[in-house]
């Protein structure tokens, strides 16, 4: 599958009905997915996916912090 197809699927696909209350829970689910496939990946591939998860988490955490700060008017 091409990168653009994967991006489109991630954007357009409705997320499963899990009720995540915290970004750490989303990151835990991502880690669970990595555990399932890690035996088939090289060390470099695993490292890359962990790095991407870290960047994604920090981006979303900053956005959530900004949203909370904006709502409170701080």
CHARMM-style PDB file with segment names, atoms N, HN, CA, C and O in Angstrom:
ATOM      1  N   UNK     1       0.847  -1.172   0.000  1.00  0.00      PROA
ATOM      2  CA  UNK     1       0.000   0.000   0.000  1.00  0.00      PROA
ATOM      3  C   UNK     1       0.895   1.240   0.000  1.00  0.00      PROA
ATOM      4  O   UNK     1       1.918   1.280   0.685  1.00  0.00      PROA
ATOM      5  N   UNK     2       0.507   2.224  -0.758  1.00  0.00      PROA
ATOM      6  HN  UNK     2      -0.324   2.192  -1.314  1.00  0.00      PROA
ATOM      7  CA  UNK     2       1.285   3.450  -0.852  1.00  0.00      PROA
ATOM      8  C   UNK     2       1.058   4.349   0.359  1.00  0.00      PROA
ATOM      9  O   UNK     2       0.031   4.270   1.035  1.00  0.00      PROA
ATOM     10  N   UNK     3       2.045   5.205   0.613  1.00  0.00      PROA
ATOM     11  HN  UNK     3       2.878   5.269   0.064  1.00  0.00      PROA
ATOM     12  CA  UNK     3       1.981   6.124   1.754  1.00  0.00      PROA
ATOM     13  C   UNK     3       0.723   6.978   1.719  1.00  0.00      PROA
ATOM     14  O   UNK     3       0.047   7.125   2.738  1.00  0.00      PROA
ATOM     15  N   UNK     4       0.399   7.547   0.551  1.00  0.00      PROA
ATOM     16  HN  UNK     4       0.948   7.428  -0.276  1.00  0.00      PROA
ATOM     17  CA  UNK     4      -0.786   8.403   0.458  1.00  0.00      PROA
ATOM     18  C   UNK     4      -2.069   7.632   0.765  1.00  0.00      PROA
ATOM     19  O   UNK     4      -2.999   8.176   1.359  1.00  0.00      PROA
ATOM     20  N   UNK     5      -2.112   6.368   0.360  1.00  0.00      PROA
ATOM     21  HN  UNK     5      -1.356   5.926  -0.123  1.00  0.00      PROA
ATOM     22  CA  UNK     5      -3.276   5.535   0.663  1.00  0.00      PROA
ATOM     23  C   UNK     5      -3.387   5.291   2.170  1.00  0.00      PROA
ATOM     24  O   UNK     5      -4.478   5.343   2.737  1.00  0.00      PROA
ATOM     25  N   UNK     6      -2.262   5.029   2.801  1.00  0.00      PROA
ATOM     26  HN  UNK     6      -1.375   4.987   2.341  1.00  0.00      PROA
ATOM     27  CA  UNK     6      -2.268   4.817   4.254  1.00  0.00      PROA
ATOM     28  C   UNK     6      -2.692   6.080   4.995  1.00  0.00      PROA
ATOM     29  O   UNK     6      -3.478   6.013   5.940  1.00  0.00      PROA
ATOM     30  N   UNK     7      -2.172   7.234   4.569  1.00  0.00      PROA
ATOM     31  HN  UNK     7      -1.534   7.289   3.802  1.00  0.00      PROA
ATOM     32  CA  UNK     7      -2.563   8.500   5.198  1.00  0.00      PROA
ATOM     33  C   UNK     7      -4.055   8.745   5.050  1.00  0.00      PROA
ATOM     34  O   UNK     7      -4.728   9.129   6.006  1.00  0.00      PROA
ATOM     35  N   UNK     8      -4.568   8.521   3.846  1.00  0.00      PROA
ATOM     36  HN  UNK     8      -4.022   8.208   3.069  1.00  0.00      PROA
ATOM     37  CA  UNK     8      -6.002   8.720   3.605  1.00  0.00      PROA
ATOM     38  C   UNK     8      -6.837   7.797   4.488  1.00  0.00      PROA
ATOM     39  O   UNK     8      -7.860   8.211   5.032  1.00  0.00      PROA
ATOM     40  N   UNK     9      -6.403   6.551   4.629  1.00  0.00      PROA
ATOM     41  HN  UNK     9      -5.571   6.214   4.187  1.00  0.00      PROA
ATOM     42  CA  UNK     9      -7.140   5.610   5.483  1.00  0.00      PROA
ATOM     43  C   UNK     9      -7.131   6.065   6.936  1.00  0.00      PROA
ATOM     44  O   UNK     9      -8.160   6.003   7.609  1.00  0.00      PROA
ATOM     45  N   UNK    10      -5.979   6.521   7.427  1.00  0.00      PROA
ATOM     46  HN  UNK    10      -5.144   6.571   6.880  1.00  0.00      PROA
ATOM     47  CA  UNK    10      -5.892   6.960   8.822  1.00  0.00      PROA
ATOM     48  C   UNK    10      -6.771   8.178   9.072  1.00  0.00      PROA
ATOM     49  O   UNK    10      -7.377   8.299  10.136  1.00  0.00      PROA
ATOM     50  N   UNK    11      -6.844   9.077   8.101  1.00  0.00      PROA
ATOM     51  HN  UNK    11      -6.352   8.979   7.237  1.00  0.00      PROA
ATOM     52  CA  UNK    11      -7.630  10.300   8.269  1.00  0.00      PROA
ATOM     53  C   UNK    11      -9.123  10.019   8.139  1.00  0.00      PROA
ATOM     54  O   UNK    11      -9.923  10.540   8.915  1.00  0.00      PROA
ATOM     55  N   UNK    12      -9.498   9.202   7.163  1.00  0.00      PROA
ATOM     56  HN  UNK    12      -8.848   8.779   6.532  1.00  0.00      PROA
ATOM     57  CA  UNK    12     -10.914   8.973   6.860  1.00  0.00      PROA
ATOM     58  C   UNK    12     -11.562   7.903   7.735  1.00  0.00      PROA
ATOM     59  O   UNK    12     -12.776   7.921   7.938  1.00  0.00      PROA
ATOM     60  N   UNK    13     -10.766   6.979   8.250  1.00  0.00      PROA
ATOM     61  HN  UNK    13      -9.780   6.965   8.085  1.00  0.00      PROA
ATOM     62  CA  UNK    13     -11.306   5.847   9.011  1.00  0.00      PROA
ATOM     63  C   UNK    13     -11.783   6.293  10.386  1.00  0.00      PROA
ATOM     64  O   UNK    13     -11.059   6.967  11.119  1.00  0.00      PROA
ATOM     65  N   UNK    14     -12.999   5.912  10.724  1.00  0.00      PROA
ATOM     66  HN  UNK    14     -13.587   5.364  10.128  1.00  0.00      PROA
ATOM     67  CA  UNK    14     -13.502   6.208  12.067  1.00  0.00      PROA
ATOM     68  C   UNK    14     -12.784   5.306  13.064  1.00  0.00      PROA
ATOM     69  O   UNK    14     -12.675   4.097  12.856  1.00  0.00      PROA
ATOM     70  N   UNK    15     -12.304   5.896  14.135  1.00  0.00      PROA
ATOM     71  HN  UNK    15     -12.393   6.878  14.304  1.00  0.00      PROA
ATOM     72  CA  UNK    15     -11.596   5.126  15.160  1.00  0.00      PROA
ATOM     73  C   UNK    15     -12.564   4.187  15.863  1.00  0.00      PROA
ATOM     74  O   UNK    15     -13.751   4.489  15.981  1.00  0.00      PROA
ATOM     75  N   UNK    16     -12.061   3.050  16.331  1.00  0.00      PROA
ATOM     76  HN  UNK    16     -11.096   2.805  16.236  1.00  0.00      PROA
ATOM     77  CA  UNK    16     -12.920   2.133  17.097  1.00  0.00      PROA
ATOM     78  C   UNK    16     -13.526   2.836  18.305  1.00  0.00      PROA
ATOM     79  O   UNK    16     -13.030   3.875  18.742  1.00  0.00      PROA
ATOM     80  N   UNK    17     -14.582   2.274  18.832  1.00  0.00      PROA
ATOM     81  HN  UNK    17     -14.985   1.431  18.477  1.00  0.00      PROA
ATOM     82  CA  UNK    17     -15.335   2.901  19.904  1.00  0.00      PROA
ATOM     83  C   UNK    17     -14.698   2.885  21.274  1.00  0.00      PROA
ATOM     84  O   UNK    17     -15.406   2.963  22.277  1.00  0.00      PROA
ATOM     85  N   UNK    18     -13.375   2.784  21.350  1.00  0.00      PROA
ATOM     86  HN  UNK    18     -12.799   2.720  20.535  1.00  0.00      PROA
ATOM     87  CA  UNK    18     -12.726   2.803  22.659  1.00  0.00      PROA
ATOM     88  C   UNK    18     -12.760   4.213  23.221  1.00  0.00      PROA
ATOM     89  O   UNK    18     -12.635   5.192  22.485  1.00  0.00      PROA
ATOM     90  N   UNK    19     -12.927   4.305  24.523  1.00  0.00      PROA
ATOM     91  HN  UNK    19     -13.028   3.510  25.121  1.00  0.00      PROA
ATOM     92  CA  UNK    19     -13.006   5.597  25.183  1.00  0.00      PROA
ATOM     93  C   UNK    19     -11.660   5.921  25.822  1.00  0.00      PROA
ATOM     94  O   UNK    19     -11.423   5.590  26.983  1.00  0.00      PROA
ATOM     95  N   UNK    20     -10.790   6.563  25.068  1.00  0.00      PROA
ATOM     96  HN  UNK    20     -10.983   6.832  24.125  1.00  0.00      PROA
ATOM     97  CA  UNK    20      -9.497   6.959  25.598  1.00  0.00      PROA
ATOM     98  C   UNK    20      -9.643   8.295  26.311  1.00  0.00      PROA
ATOM     99  O   UNK    20     -10.075   9.281  25.713  1.00  0.00      PROA
ATOM    100  N   UNK    21      -9.285   8.325  27.584  1.00  0.00      PROA
ATOM    101  HN  UNK    21      -8.935   7.524  28.070  1.00  0.00      PROA
ATOM    102  CA  UNK    21      -9.370   9.563  28.349  1.00  0.00      PROA
ATOM    103  C   UNK    21      -8.047  10.310  28.401  1.00  0.00      PROA
ATOM    104  O   UNK    21      -7.996  11.451  28.859  1.00  0.00      PROA
ATOM    105  N   UNK    22      -6.982   9.680  27.938  1.00  0.00      PROA
ATOM    106  HN  UNK    22      -7.024   8.753  27.566  1.00  0.00      PROA
ATOM    107  CA  UNK    22      -5.659  10.273  28.063  1.00  0.00      PROA
ATOM    108  C   UNK    22      -4.805   9.818  26.890  1.00  0.00      PROA
ATOM    109  O   UNK    22      -4.959   8.703  26.391  1.00  0.00      PROA
ATOM    110  N   UNK    23      -3.912  10.684  26.458  1.00  0.00      PROA
ATOM    111  HN  UNK    23      -3.787  11.590  26.863  1.00  0.00      PROA
ATOM    112  CA  UNK    23      -3.016  10.321  25.349  1.00  0.00      PROA
ATOM    113  C   UNK    23      -2.136   9.137  25.717  1.00  0.00      PROA
ATOM    114  O   UNK    23      -1.717   8.382  24.839  1.00  0.00      PROA
ATOM    115  N   UNK    24      -1.850   8.965  26.997  1.00  0.00      PROA
ATOM    116  HN  UNK    24      -2.190   9.578  27.710  1.00  0.00      PROA
ATOM    117  CA  UNK    24      -1.038   7.815  27.414  1.00  0.00      PROA
ATOM    118  C   UNK    24      -1.738   6.501  27.081  1.00  0.00      PROA
ATOM    119  O   UNK    24      -1.078   5.509  26.771  1.00  0.00      PROA
ATOM    120  N   UNK    25      -3.061   6.486  27.142  1.00  0.00      PROA
ATOM    121  HN  UNK    25      -3.598   7.291  27.393  1.00  0.00      PROA
ATOM    122  CA  UNK    25      -3.809   5.283  26.780  1.00  0.00      PROA
ATOM    123  C   UNK    25      -3.693   4.987  25.284  1.00  0.00      PROA
ATOM    124  O   UNK    25      -3.594   3.827  24.884  1.00  0.00      PROA
ATOM    125  N   UNK    26      -3.706   6.023  24.470  1.00  0.00      PROA
ATOM    126  HN  UNK    26      -3.787   6.965  24.795  1.00  0.00      PROA
ATOM    127  CA  UNK    26      -3.529   5.843  23.025  1.00  0.00      PROA
ATOM    128  C   UNK    26      -2.127   5.322  22.753  1.00  0.00      PROA
ATOM    129  O   UNK    26      -1.939   4.425  21.932  1.00  0.00      PROA
ATOM    130  N   UNK    27      -1.153   5.883  23.438  1.00  0.00      PROA
ATOM    131  HN  UNK    27      -1.306   6.612  24.105  1.00  0.00      PROA
ATOM    132  CA  UNK    27       0.225   5.434  23.270  1.00  0.00      PROA
ATOM    133  C   UNK    27       0.383   3.979  23.715  1.00  0.00      PROA
ATOM    134  O   UNK    27       1.134   3.222  23.101  1.00  0.00      PROA
ATOM    135  N   UNK    28      -0.313   3.590  24.769  1.00  0.00      PROA
ATOM    136  HN  UNK    28      -0.923   4.206  25.268  1.00  0.00      PROA
ATOM    137  CA  UNK    28      -0.279   2.201  25.218  1.00  0.00      PROA
ATOM    138  C   UNK    28      -0.851   1.274  24.151  1.00  0.00      PROA
ATOM    139  O   UNK    28      -0.299   0.200  23.913  1.00  0.00      PROA
ATOM    140  N   UNK    29      -1.925   1.662  23.518  1.00  0.00      PROA
ATOM    141  HN  UNK    29      -2.373   2.535  23.711  1.00  0.00      PROA
ATOM    142  CA  UNK    29      -2.513   0.853  22.449  1.00  0.00      PROA
ATOM    143  C   UNK    29      -1.552   0.746  21.267  1.00  0.00      PROA
ATOM    144  O   UNK    29      -1.433  -0.317  20.658  1.00  0.00      PROA
ATOM    145  N   UNK    30      -0.868   1.839  20.942  1.00  0.00      PROA
ATOM    146  HN  UNK    30      -0.965   2.703  21.437  1.00  0.00      PROA
ATOM    147  CA  UNK    30       0.141   1.822  19.882  1.00  0.00      PROA
ATOM    148  C   UNK    30       1.266   0.849  20.248  1.00  0.00      PROA
ATOM    149  O   UNK    30       1.722   0.071  19.409  1.00  0.00      PROA
ATOM    150  N   UNK    31       1.705   0.900  21.500  1.00  0.00      PROA
ATOM    151  HN  UNK    31       1.335   1.531  22.181  1.00  0.00      PROA
ATOM    152  CA  UNK    31       2.756  -0.018  21.962  1.00  0.00      PROA
ATOM    153  C   UNK    31       2.284  -1.469  21.874  1.00  0.00      PROA
ATOM    154  O   UNK    31       3.065  -2.352  21.520  1.00  0.00      PROA
ATOM    155  N   UNK    32       1.026  -1.719  22.189  1.00  0.00      PROA
ATOM    156  HN  UNK    32       0.391  -1.002  22.477  1.00  0.00      PROA
ATOM    157  CA  UNK    32       0.480  -3.073  22.060  1.00  0.00      PROA
ATOM    158  C   UNK    32       0.549  -3.555  20.613  1.00  0.00      PROA
ATOM    159  O   UNK    32       0.872  -4.715  20.357  1.00  0.00      PROA
ATOM    160  N   UNK    33       0.247  -2.672  19.676  1.00  0.00      PROA
ATOM    161  HN  UNK    33      -0.015  -1.729  19.884  1.00  0.00      PROA
ATOM    162  CA  UNK    33       0.353  -3.026  18.252  1.00  0.00      PROA
ATOM    163  C   UNK    33       1.799  -3.349  17.887  1.00  0.00      PROA
ATOM    164  O   UNK    33       2.056  -4.307  17.158  1.00  0.00      PROA
ATOM    165  N   UNK    34       2.738  -2.557  18.388  1.00  0.00      PROA
ATOM    166  HN  UNK    34       2.529  -1.779  18.980  1.00  0.00      PROA
ATOM    167  CA  UNK    34       4.151  -2.801  18.097  1.00  0.00      PROA
ATOM    168  C   UNK    34       4.619  -4.132  18.673  1.00  0.00      PROA
ATOM    169  O   UNK    34       5.408  -4.838  18.045  1.00  0.00      PROA
ATOM    170  N   UNK    35       4.138  -4.477  19.861  1.00  0.00      PROA
ATOM    171  HN  UNK    35       3.497  -3.903  20.372  1.00  0.00      PROA
ATOM    172  CA  UNK    35       4.504  -5.760  20.468  1.00  0.00      PROA
ATOM    173  C   UNK    35       4.086  -6.906  19.553  1.00  0.00      PROA
ATOM    174  O   UNK    35       4.830  -7.871  19.381  1.00  0.00      PROA
ATOM    175  N   UNK    36       2.896  -6.798  18.969  1.00  0.00      PROA
ATOM    176  HN  UNK    36       2.292  -6.014  19.109  1.00  0.00      PROA
ATOM    177  CA  UNK    36       2.380  -7.862  18.108  1.00  0.00      PROA
ATOM    178  C   UNK    36       3.224  -8.079  16.853  1.00  0.00      PROA
ATOM    179  O   UNK    36       3.305  -9.198  16.348  1.00  0.00      PROA
ATOM    180  N   UNK    37       3.851  -7.017  16.349  1.00  0.00      PROA
ATOM    181  HN  UNK    37       3.785  -6.108  16.760  1.00  0.00      PROA
ATOM    182  CA  UNK    37       4.612  -7.149  15.094  1.00  0.00      PROA
ATOM    183  C   UNK    37       6.121  -7.070  15.278  1.00  0.00      PROA
ATOM    184  O   UNK    37       6.864  -7.260  14.316  1.00  0.00      PROA
ATOM    185  N   UNK    38       6.581  -6.798  16.470  1.00  0.00      PROA
ATOM    186  HN  UNK    38       5.977  -6.643  17.252  1.00  0.00      PROA
ATOM    187  CA  UNK    38       8.007  -6.527  16.686  1.00  0.00      PROA
ATOM    188  C   UNK    38       8.921  -7.681  16.292  1.00  0.00      PROA
ATOM    189  O   UNK    38      10.051  -7.448  15.864  1.00  0.00      PROA
ATOM    190  N   UNK    39       8.461  -8.907  16.428  1.00  0.00      PROA
ATOM    191  HN  UNK    39       7.542  -9.096  16.776  1.00  0.00      PROA
ATOM    192  CA  UNK    39       9.297 -10.054  16.050  1.00  0.00      PROA
ATOM    193  C   UNK    39       9.597 -10.089  14.556  1.00  0.00      PROA
ATOM    194  O   UNK    39      10.581 -10.694  14.130  1.00  0.00      PROA
ATOM    195  N   UNK    40       8.759  -9.447  13.770  1.00  0.00      PROA
ATOM    196  HN  UNK    40       7.959  -8.956  14.116  1.00  0.00      PROA
ATOM    197  CA  UNK    40       8.944  -9.439  12.314  1.00  0.00      PROA
ATOM    198  C   UNK    40       9.720  -8.225  11.823  1.00  0.00      PROA
ATOM    199  O   UNK    40       9.980  -8.091  10.627  1.00  0.00      PROA
ATOM    200  N   UNK    41      10.090  -7.343  12.744  1.00  0.00      PROA
ATOM    201  HN  UNK    41       9.879  -7.452  13.716  1.00  0.00      PROA
ATOM    202  CA  UNK    41      10.777  -6.106  12.374  1.00  0.00      PROA
ATOM    203  C   UNK    41      12.233  -6.142  12.802  1.00  0.00      PROA
ATOM    204  O   UNK    41      12.613  -6.838  13.743  1.00  0.00      PROA
ATOM    205  N   UNK    42      13.035  -5.372  12.083  1.00  0.00      PROA
ATOM    206  HN  UNK    42      12.727  -4.806  11.318  1.00  0.00      PROA
ATOM    207  CA  UNK    42      14.433  -5.221  12.489  1.00  0.00      PROA
ATOM    208  C   UNK    42      14.500  -4.253  13.672  1.00  0.00      PROA
ATOM    209  O   UNK    42      13.525  -3.567  13.981  1.00  0.00      PROA
ATOM    210  N   UNK    43      15.645  -4.206  14.318  1.00  0.00      PROA
ATOM    211  HN  UNK    43      16.437  -4.763  14.067  1.00  0.00      PROA
ATOM    212  CA  UNK    43      15.841  -3.264  15.427  1.00  0.00      PROA
ATOM    213  C   UNK    43      15.652  -1.835  14.934  1.00  0.00      PROA
ATOM    214  O   UNK    43      15.030  -1.022  15.617  1.00  0.00      PROA
ATOM    215  N   UNK    44      16.184  -1.522  13.754  1.00  0.00      PROA
ATOM    216  HN  UNK    44      16.690  -2.183  13.200  1.00  0.00      PROA
ATOM    217  CA  UNK    44      16.033  -0.172  13.199  1.00  0.00      PROA
ATOM    218  C   UNK    44      14.570   0.169  12.919  1.00  0.00      PROA
ATOM    219  O   UNK    44      14.136   1.294  13.165  1.00  0.00      PROA
ATOM    220  N   UNK    45      13.814  -0.797  12.406  1.00  0.00      PROA
ATOM    221  HN  UNK    45      14.167  -1.711  12.206  1.00  0.00      PROA
ATOM    222  CA  UNK    45      12.396  -0.557  12.138  1.00  0.00      PROA
ATOM    223  C   UNK    45      11.631  -0.322  13.430  1.00  0.00      PROA
ATOM    224  O   UNK    45      10.784   0.569  13.496  1.00  0.00      PROA
ATOM    225  N   UNK    46      11.919  -1.109  14.452  1.00  0.00      PROA
ATOM    226  HN  UNK    46      12.607  -1.833  14.398  1.00  0.00      PROA
ATOM    227  CA  UNK    46      11.276  -0.911  15.759  1.00  0.00      PROA
ATOM    228  C   UNK    46      11.627   0.453  16.340  1.00  0.00      PROA
ATOM    229  O   UNK    46      10.760   1.160  16.855  1.00  0.00      PROA
ATOM    230  N   UNK    47      12.891   0.813  16.253  1.00  0.00      PROA
ATOM    231  HN  UNK    47      13.595   0.238  15.835  1.00  0.00      PROA
ATOM    232  CA  UNK    47      13.331   2.111  16.764  1.00  0.00      PROA
ATOM    233  C   UNK    47      12.617   3.244  16.041  1.00  0.00      PROA
ATOM    234  O   UNK    47      12.190   4.214  16.666  1.00  0.00      PROA
ATOM    235  N   UNK    48      12.491   3.122  14.741  1.00  0.00      PROA
ATOM    236  HN  UNK    48      12.838   2.333  14.233  1.00  0.00      PROA
ATOM    237  CA  UNK    48      11.811   4.162  13.952  1.00  0.00      PROA
ATOM    238  C   UNK    48      10.351   4.290  14.377  1.00  0.00      PROA
ATOM    239  O   UNK    48       9.848   5.402  14.540  1.00  0.00      PROA
ATOM    240  N   UNK    49       9.671   3.168  14.555  1.00  0.00      PROA
ATOM    241  HN  UNK    49      10.079   2.265  14.423  1.00  0.00      PROA
ATOM    242  CA  UNK    49       8.271   3.219  14.969  1.00  0.00      PROA
ATOM    243  C   UNK    49       8.114   3.787  16.375  1.00  0.00      PROA
ATOM    244  O   UNK    49       7.164   4.524  16.637  1.00  0.00      PROA
ATOM    245  N   UNK    50       9.017   3.462  17.272  1.00  0.00      PROA
ATOM    246  HN  UNK    50       9.789   2.864  17.059  1.00  0.00      PROA
ATOM    247  CA  UNK    50       8.982   4.039  18.619  1.00  0.00      PROA
ATOM    248  C   UNK    50       9.202   5.549  18.544  1.00  0.00      PROA
ATOM    249  O   UNK    50       8.517   6.309  19.229  1.00  0.00      PROA
ATOM    250  N   UNK    51      10.146   5.984  17.724  1.00  0.00      PROA
ATOM    251  HN  UNK    51      10.702   5.367  17.168  1.00  0.00      PROA
ATOM    252  CA  UNK    51      10.402   7.418  17.566  1.00  0.00      PROA
ATOM    253  C   UNK    51       9.188   8.143  16.998  1.00  0.00      PROA
ATOM    254  O   UNK    51       8.853   9.239  17.448  1.00  0.00      PROA
ATOM    255  N   UNK    52       8.531   7.542  16.021  1.00  0.00      PROA
ATOM    256  HN  UNK    52       8.803   6.652  15.656  1.00  0.00      PROA
ATOM    257  CA  UNK    52       7.330   8.149  15.444  1.00  0.00      PROA
ATOM    258  C   UNK    52       6.222   8.223  16.495  1.00  0.00      PROA
ATOM    259  O   UNK    52       5.533   9.238  16.597  1.00  0.00      PROA
ATOM    260  N   UNK    53       6.048   7.164  17.270  1.00  0.00      PROA
ATOM    261  HN  UNK    53       6.607   6.339  17.187  1.00  0.00      PROA
ATOM    262  CA  UNK    53       5.058   7.190  18.343  1.00  0.00      PROA
ATOM    263  C   UNK    53       5.342   8.287  19.354  1.00  0.00      PROA
ATOM    264  O   UNK    53       4.426   8.950  19.839  1.00  0.00      PROA
ATOM    265  N   UNK    54       6.606   8.472  19.666  1.00  0.00      PROA
ATOM    266  HN  UNK    54       7.351   7.933  19.272  1.00  0.00      PROA
ATOM    267  CA  UNK    54       7.011   9.521  20.597  1.00  0.00      PROA
ATOM    268  C   UNK    54       6.697  10.909  20.044  1.00  0.00      PROA
ATOM    269  O   UNK    54       6.176  11.763  20.762  1.00  0.00      PROA
ATOM    270  N   UNK    55       7.010  11.131  18.787  1.00  0.00      PROA
ATOM    271  HN  UNK    55       7.434  10.437  18.204  1.00  0.00      PROA
ATOM    272  CA  UNK    55       6.718  12.430  18.157  1.00  0.00      PROA
ATOM    273  C   UNK    55       5.214  12.673  18.089  1.00  0.00      PROA
ATOM    274  O   UNK    55       4.745  13.776  18.371  1.00  0.00      PROA
ATOM    275  N   UNK    56       4.467  11.650  17.717  1.00  0.00      PROA
ATOM    276  HN  UNK    56       4.848  10.754  17.487  1.00  0.00      PROA
ATOM    277  CA  UNK    56       3.015  11.764  17.616  1.00  0.00      PROA
ATOM    278  C   UNK    56       2.409  12.097  18.979  1.00  0.00      PROA
ATOM    279  O   UNK    56       1.565  12.986  19.092  1.00  0.00      PROA
ATOM    280  N   UNK    57       2.841  11.385  19.995  1.00  0.00      PROA
ATOM    281  HN  UNK    57       3.527  10.663  19.903  1.00  0.00      PROA
ATOM    282  CA  UNK    57       2.341  11.629  21.344  1.00  0.00      PROA
ATOM    283  C   UNK    57       2.631  13.062  21.794  1.00  0.00      PROA
ATOM    284  O   UNK    57       1.741  13.742  22.304  1.00  0.00      PROA
ATOM    285  N   UNK    58       3.843  13.512  21.613  1.00  0.00      PROA
ATOM    286  HN  UNK    58       4.566  12.959  21.198  1.00  0.00      PROA
ATOM    287  CA  UNK    58       4.198  14.855  22.057  1.00  0.00      PROA
ATOM    288  C   UNK    58       3.424  15.925  21.298  1.00  0.00      PROA
ATOM    289  O   UNK    58       3.025  16.933  21.879  1.00  0.00      PROA
ATOM    290  N   UNK    59       3.211  15.712  20.011  1.00  0.00      PROA
ATOM    291  HN  UNK    59       3.535  14.893  19.538  1.00  0.00      PROA
ATOM    292  CA  UNK    59       2.430  16.656  19.213  1.00  0.00      PROA
ATOM    293  C   UNK    59       1.000  16.739  19.735  1.00  0.00      PROA
ATOM    294  O   UNK    59       0.461  17.832  19.907  1.00  0.00      PROA
ATOM    295  N   UNK    60       0.389  15.594  19.985  1.00  0.00      PROA
ATOM    296  HN  UNK    60       0.827  14.705  19.846  1.00  0.00      PROA
ATOM    297  CA  UNK    60      -0.988  15.581  20.472  1.00  0.00      PROA
ATOM    298  C   UNK    60      -1.090  16.106  21.899  1.00  0.00      PROA
ATOM    299  O   UNK    60      -2.058  16.785  22.240  1.00  0.00      PROA
ATOM    300  N   UNK    61      -0.116  15.803  22.721  1.00  0.00      PROA
ATOM    301  HN  UNK    61       0.670  15.251  22.444  1.00  0.00      PROA
ATOM    302  CA  UNK    61      -0.128  16.305  24.099  1.00  0.00      PROA
ATOM    303  C   UNK    61      -0.014  17.828  24.117  1.00  0.00      PROA
ATOM    304  O   UNK    61      -0.686  18.490  24.907  1.00  0.00      PROA
ATOM    305  N   UNK    62       0.830  18.384  23.251  1.00  0.00      PROA
ATOM    306  HN  UNK    62       1.376  17.846  22.609  1.00  0.00      PROA
ATOM    307  CA  UNK    62       0.943  19.850  23.166  1.00  0.00      PROA
ATOM    308  C   UNK    62      -0.362  20.463  22.685  1.00  0.00      PROA
ATOM    309  O   UNK    62      -0.795  21.491  23.205  1.00  0.00      PROA
ATOM    310  N   UNK    63      -0.992  19.837  21.696  1.00  0.00      PROA
ATOM    311  HN  UNK    63      -0.641  19.002  21.274  1.00  0.00      PROA
ATOM    312  CA  UNK    63      -2.268  20.344  21.186  1.00  0.00      PROA
ATOM    313  C   UNK    63      -3.337  20.308  22.274  1.00  0.00      PROA
ATOM    314  O   UNK    63      -4.114  21.252  22.413  1.00  0.00      PROA
ATOM    315  N   UNK    64      -3.376  19.232  23.039  1.00  0.00      PROA
ATOM    316  HN  UNK    64      -2.745  18.465  22.926  1.00  0.00      PROA
ATOM    317  CA  UNK    64      -4.346  19.113  24.123  1.00  0.00      PROA
ATOM    318  C   UNK    64      -4.070  20.150  25.210  1.00  0.00      PROA
ATOM    319  O   UNK    64      -5.006  20.748  25.741  1.00  0.00      PROA
ATOM    320  N   UNK    65      -2.820  20.368  25.541  1.00  0.00      PROA
ATOM    321  HN  UNK    65      -2.060  19.882  25.110  1.00  0.00      PROA
ATOM    322  CA  UNK    65      -2.460  21.378  26.532  1.00  0.00      PROA
ATOM    323  C   UNK    65      -2.875  22.765  26.055  1.00  0.00      PROA
ATOM    324  O   UNK    65      -3.403  23.559  26.833  1.00  0.00      PROA
ATOM    325  N   UNK    66      -2.637  23.054  24.783  1.00  0.00      PROA
ATOM    326  HN  UNK    66      -2.208  22.409  24.152  1.00  0.00      PROA
ATOM    327  CA  UNK    66      -3.033  24.345  24.212  1.00  0.00      PROA
ATOM    328  C   UNK    66      -4.552  24.507  24.274  1.00  0.00      PROA
ATOM    329  O   UNK    66      -5.054  25.576  24.621  1.00  0.00      PROA
ATOM    330  N   UNK    67      -5.281  23.436  23.933  1.00  0.00      PROA
ATOM    331  HN  UNK    67      -4.873  22.568  23.651  1.00  0.00      PROA
ATOM    332  CA  UNK    67      -6.742  23.488  23.959  1.00  0.00      PROA
ATOM    333  C   UNK    67      -7.241  23.754  25.376  1.00  0.00      PROA
ATOM    334  O   UNK    67      -8.118  24.594  25.580  1.00  0.00      PROA
ATOM    335  N   UNK    68      -6.693  23.051  26.342  1.00  0.00      PROA
ATOM    336  HN  UNK    68      -5.981  22.368  26.177  1.00  0.00      PROA
ATOM    337  CA  UNK    68      -7.123  23.239  27.734  1.00  0.00      PROA
ATOM    338  C   UNK    68      -6.802  24.645  28.224  1.00  0.00      PROA
ATOM    339  O   UNK    68      -7.612  25.262  28.915  1.00  0.00      PROA
ATOM    340  N   UNK    69      -5.634  25.151  27.873  1.00  0.00      PROA
ATOM    341  HN  UNK    69      -4.975  24.649  27.311  1.00  0.00      PROA
ATOM    342  CA  UNK    69      -5.240  26.499  28.273  1.00  0.00      PROA
ATOM    343  C   UNK    69      -6.145  27.539  27.623  1.00  0.00      PROA
ATOM    344  O   UNK    69      -6.537  28.510  28.269  1.00  0.00      PROA
ATOM    345  N   UNK    70      -6.477  27.343  26.355  1.00  0.00      PROA
ATOM    346  HN  UNK    70      -6.158  26.554  25.830  1.00  0.00      PROA
ATOM    347  CA  UNK    70      -7.333  28.282  25.631  1.00  0.00      PROA
ATOM    348  C   UNK    70      -8.744  28.301  26.193  1.00  0.00      PROA
ATOM    349  O   UNK    70      -9.367  29.359  26.268  1.00  0.00      PROA
ATOM    350  N   UNK    71      -9.250  27.152  26.583  1.00  0.00      PROA
ATOM    351  HN  UNK    71      -8.744  26.291  26.522  1.00  0.00      PROA
ATOM    352  CA  UNK    71     -10.603  27.062  27.130  1.00  0.00      PROA
ATOM    353  C   UNK    71     -10.681  27.777  28.469  1.00  0.00      PROA
ATOM    354  O   UNK    71     -11.668  28.451  28.762  1.00  0.00      PROA
ATOM    355  N   UNK    72      -9.644  27.630  29.281  1.00  0.00      PROA
ATOM    356  HN  UNK    72      -8.842  27.082  29.043  1.00  0.00      PROA
ATOM    357  CA  UNK    72      -9.614  28.286  30.596  1.00  0.00      PROA
ATOM    358  C   UNK    72      -9.330  29.770  30.480  1.00  0.00      PROA
ATOM    359  O   UNK    72      -9.640  30.531  31.397  1.00  0.00      PROA
ATOM    360  N   UNK    73      -8.749  30.193  29.373  1.00  0.00      PROA
ATOM    361  HN  UNK    73      -8.498  29.575  28.628  1.00  0.00      PROA
ATOM    362  CA  UNK    73      -8.428  31.593  29.196  1.00  0.00      PROA
ATOM    363  C   UNK    73      -7.148  32.029  29.861  1.00  0.00      PROA
ATOM    364  O   UNK    73      -6.951  33.221  30.100  1.00  0.00      PROA
ATOM    365  N   UNK    74      -6.259  31.077  30.170  1.00  0.00      PROA
ATOM    366  HN  UNK    74      -6.419  30.109  29.976  1.00  0.00      PROA
ATOM    367  CA  UNK    74      -4.975  31.419  30.810  1.00  0.00      PROA
ATOM    368  C   UNK    74      -4.047  32.106  29.836  1.00  0.00      PROA
ATOM    369  OT1 UNK    74      -2.927  32.465  30.198  1.00  0.00      PROA
TER     370      UNK     74
END
